[in-house]
Amino acid sequence: MLPIKLLHDRVLVSAESDGERHSSGGILIPATASVGKRLTWATVVATGPNVRHMTTDDRVLYEPEDRAVVELQGSSYVLLRERDVHAVAAEHLDSEETGLYL
């Protein structure tokens, strides 16, 4: 449990590695490769009281340039507003839901 209480519509996420990636064909893409504007996946660690569309442990998609990095207990996290999240991939779905909200 982190010693933090988020306010309003803030979301604290743990960003996935920005290091090397693999293409769908298995080709290794180094972290230094130049790519266009790329969104990043992260896992929600904590939410403020006014966040309506995500809960902890959801995976969210956000733009890495719109972030504020915070260090808590030796780990780095990203602080976002709920409106800065582009999509949520949730584990807890109803039967009519697709699993990805844009």
Contacts in CASP RR format, 6 or more apart in sequence:
PFRMAT RR
TARGET T0000
AUTHOR 0000-0000-0000
METHOD contacts of the structure
MODEL  1
MLPIKLLHDRVLVSAESDGERHSSGGILIPATASVGKRLTWATVVATGPN
VRHMTTDDRVLYEPEDRAVVELQGSSYVLLRERDVHAVAAEHLDSEETGL
YL
2 12 0 8 1.000
2 45 0 8 1.000
2 46 0 8 1.000
2 72 0 8 1.000
2 73 0 8 1.000
3 72 0 8 1.000
3 73 0 8 1.000
4 12 0 8 1.000
4 46 0 8 1.000
4 72 0 8 1.000
5 48 0 8 1.000
6 12 0 8 1.000
6 46 0 8 1.000
6 47 0 8 1.000
6 48 0 8 1.000
6 49 0 8 1.000
7 48 0 8 1.000
7 49 0 8 1.000
8 48 0 8 1.000
8 49 0 8 1.000
8 50 0 8 1.000
9 48 0 8 1.000
9 50 0 8 1.000
9 51 0 8 1.000
9 81 0 8 1.000
9 82 0 8 1.000
9 83 0 8 1.000
10 47 0 8 1.000
10 48 0 8 1.000
10 51 0 8 1.000
10 79 0 8 1.000
10 80 0 8 1.000
10 81 0 8 1.000
10 82 0 8 1.000
11 44 0 8 1.000
11 46 0 8 1.000
11 47 0 8 1.000
11 48 0 8 1.000
11 51 0 8 1.000
11 54 0 8 1.000
11 60 0 8 1.000
11 79 0 8 1.000
11 80 0 8 1.000
11 81 0 8 1.000
11 82 0 8 1.000
11 85 0 8 1.000
12 44 0 8 1.000
12 45 0 8 1.000
12 46 0 8 1.000
12 47 0 8 1.000
12 70 0 8 1.000
12 77 0 8 1.000
12 78 0 8 1.000
12 79 0 8 1.000
12 80 0 8 1.000
13 42 0 8 1.000
13 43 0 8 1.000
13 44 0 8 1.000
13 45 0 8 1.000
13 60 0 8 1.000
13 62 0 8 1.000
13 77 0 8 1.000
13 78 0 8 1.000
13 80 0 8 1.000
14 42 0 8 1.000
14 43 0 8 1.000
14 45 0 8 1.000
14 75 0 8 1.000
14 77 0 8 1.000
14 78 0 8 1.000
15 40 0 8 1.000
15 42 0 8 1.000
15 64 0 8 1.000
15 67 0 8 1.000
15 76 0 8 1.000
15 77 0 8 1.000
15 78 0 8 1.000
16 40 0 8 1.000
16 41 0 8 1.000
16 42 0 8 1.000
16 43 0 8 1.000
18 31 0 8 1.000
18 40 0 8 1.000
18 64 0 8 1.000
19 31 0 8 1.000
20 28 0 8 1.000
20 29 0 8 1.000
20 30 0 8 1.000
20 31 0 8 1.000
21 28 0 8 1.000
21 29 0 8 1.000
21 31 0 8 1.000
22 28 0 8 1.000
22 29 0 8 1.000
23 29 0 8 1.000
37 63 0 8 1.000
38 64 0 8 1.000
39 61 0 8 1.000
39 62 0 8 1.000
39 63 0 8 1.000
39 64 0 8 1.000
39 86 0 8 1.000
40 61 0 8 1.000
40 62 0 8 1.000
40 63 0 8 1.000
40 64 0 8 1.000
41 59 0 8 1.000
41 60 0 8 1.000
41 61 0 8 1.000
41 89 0 8 1.000
42 59 0 8 1.000
42 60 0 8 1.000
42 62 0 8 1.000
42 78 0 8 1.000
43 57 0 8 1.000
43 58 0 8 1.000
43 59 0 8 1.000
43 60 0 8 1.000
44 54 0 8 1.000
44 55 0 8 1.000
44 56 0 8 1.000
44 57 0 8 1.000
44 58 0 8 1.000
44 59 0 8 1.000
44 60 0 8 1.000
45 56 0 8 1.000
45 77 0 8 1.000
46 56 0 8 1.000
47 54 0 8 1.000
47 55 0 8 1.000
47 56 0 8 1.000
50 82 0 8 1.000
51 82 0 8 1.000
52 82 0 8 1.000
53 82 0 8 1.000
53 85 0 8 1.000
53 88 0 8 1.000
53 101 0 8 1.000
54 60 0 8 1.000
54 82 0 8 1.000
54 85 0 8 1.000
54 88 0 8 1.000
54 90 0 8 1.000
55 90 0 8 1.000
55 92 0 8 1.000
57 91 0 8 1.000
58 88 0 8 1.000
58 89 0 8 1.000
58 90 0 8 1.000
58 91 0 8 1.000
59 88 0 8 1.000
59 89 0 8 1.000
59 90 0 8 1.000
60 80 0 8 1.000
60 85 0 8 1.000
60 86 0 8 1.000
60 87 0 8 1.000
60 88 0 8 1.000
60 89 0 8 1.000
61 85 0 8 1.000
61 86 0 8 1.000
61 87 0 8 1.000
61 88 0 8 1.000
61 89 0 8 1.000
62 78 0 8 1.000
62 80 0 8 1.000
62 84 0 8 1.000
62 85 0 8 1.000
62 86 0 8 1.000
63 84 0 8 1.000
63 86 0 8 1.000
66 80 0 8 1.000
66 84 0 8 1.000
67 78 0 8 1.000
67 79 0 8 1.000
67 80 0 8 1.000
68 78 0 8 1.000
68 79 0 8 1.000
68 80 0 8 1.000
69 76 0 8 1.000
69 77 0 8 1.000
69 78 0 8 1.000
69 79 0 8 1.000
70 76 0 8 1.000
70 77 0 8 1.000
70 78 0 8 1.000
70 79 0 8 1.000
71 77 0 8 1.000
86 102 0 8 1.000
87 100 0 8 1.000
87 101 0 8 1.000
87 102 0 8 1.000
88 100 0 8 1.000
88 101 0 8 1.000
89 99 0 8 1.000
89 100 0 8 1.000
90 99 0 8 1.000
90 101 0 8 1.000
93 99 0 8 1.000
END
